[in-house]
Amino acid sequence: MANPGPATTVSAHPSNITTNQALRVIGVAKGVNLNATALTPIPVVNSTAYMPKELIVTNVNNAGAAASISTSTALGIVSTASTSATSLFGAIAPSQLTTVLGTSYVDASSAAIQTSLANQTLYVNVTTAAGTAATGDVYVYGYDFS
């Protein structure tokens, strides 16, 4: 009798991935003005209960050119429309923002133990202006429990 081949079976893993088992985009704000102390809204994408875990800032520039970011520029993500609210990720330091020109990026993890959120808007809080024209793109990733 001929050998029918190896005795192995290939099947799908019994634990199928769901949205709360993988990071996904919770919200995006493109072209955030880094030269103004202000709150920029980030609409939450299709979720009623989520936990933000990663913050990515990229494409910091001045109309496509390198931006001279001030040493005092910093930003964070807050869950309420208040400039005095504590950032979910701590503050992104000026030295980190100066290195994310073009296609580079800075990735920050959640700063503290937190509970899930349900509000439908997060905010980019620019705590100190750049001192020169500059914009950046902000992405918030997290787990969706809805």
N, C-alpha and C positions, 0 to 999 in steps of 0.2 A: 504494500500500500504506500502511496506517495505521501510525503510530508505536506500537510495542509498549510503550513506556515506557523509563525509564532503564536503562542496562546495568549494574546493580548486583546483587550477590548478598549475602544476609545469612545467615551461618552462625555456629555456636558457635566460640568461640576454641579453637584446638587444645590449649591448655594448661589443662585443667580444674583447678579449685581443689581442693586436698586439705587435710587438717587441718594439715599442717606448713607450709602456705603462708599461713595466716591466724592471727591471734591468736584464741585461744578461752579460755574459763574453765578454769583448771587447778584451782582450789579456792576455796571461799567459807567465811568464818566470820562469822556474824551475831551481834550482841549481845556483842561482845568487851568484857570488863570492863577499862576503862582506868584504874580506881582500884586496881589491884593489880599488883605486879610479878610477872608469871607468864607461862608459855607456854600459848597456846591452840592446840590442834591444828586444822589445816586438812586434811581428807582430800582427797587428789588424786583428781580425777574421771576415771575411765576412761582412764588413760594409764600406760604402763610406761617411757616415755622422753620427757622434755619439757625445755624451757628456759624458765624464768620470765622475762618481759620487762617486765611492767607491774604495778604495785600501785596499787589504788584503795581509798581509805578514805572512807567516806561515812556519813551519818546519825549523826553524833556528837551525843549528847543525854543528858539526864538525865530519864528517864521522859517523854519528849516535849517537855521544856522545854530551853531553852538551858543548856549546861553551862559552868561557869566552869573552864576547863582551866588547870592550873598551868603556869607558864613552864618547868617542868622535865620535863613529860610528853613522852615520846618512845616510838616503837615501831618495830619492824623485822620482817622475815620471815627466819627461819632454817630450815635444812634438817635440823637435828638437834635433839634434845630437850635443848639446852644453852643456858642463858642467857648464856654467854660466847662463843657462836658469832657470827661476823660476819654481819650482815644482808646478804641478797642485793640489797637496794635502798638500803642506807645507812639512817640513822635518819630517820623522819618527824619533823620539828621541831614543838615545841609551837605555834608561831605558825600552822603549817599546820593543825593539828588544831582550833584555835579558830575557823577559818573554814569548817568543813565541817558546820555545824549544818543539820539538815533535809535538803533535797535537794541541797545543795552537795557537792562532793567534792574530794579532792586526789589527783593522779595522779603517781606516781613511776616513773621508768624504772630498769632494772637499773643498779646502781652500778658494776659492773666486768665485765671479760671473764670469762665463766664457761663451764663445760662443761655438757652436758645432765645432768639428774638422773633417777634411777630410783626413789628412795624414795617411798613411798605416803602420806607425811604431811609437810606443811610446818608451821611453827609461827609464830604471831604472838607476838613477844617484846616485852612491855611492859617497857621498861627503867626507867622511873620512873613511879610512880603519879600520877594526876591530882590528888589532894588533895581531890576531891569525887566524888560518884557520877556516872559517865559511862560510856556504852557506845558502840560504833561497829561498823559493818559493814566487813569487809575482803574484797576480791576480788583474786585473783591470776590474771593472764592470761599466756599464753605459747604457744609452739609445741609441738605434739604430734608426736613422731617415731615413736610406736609403731604 
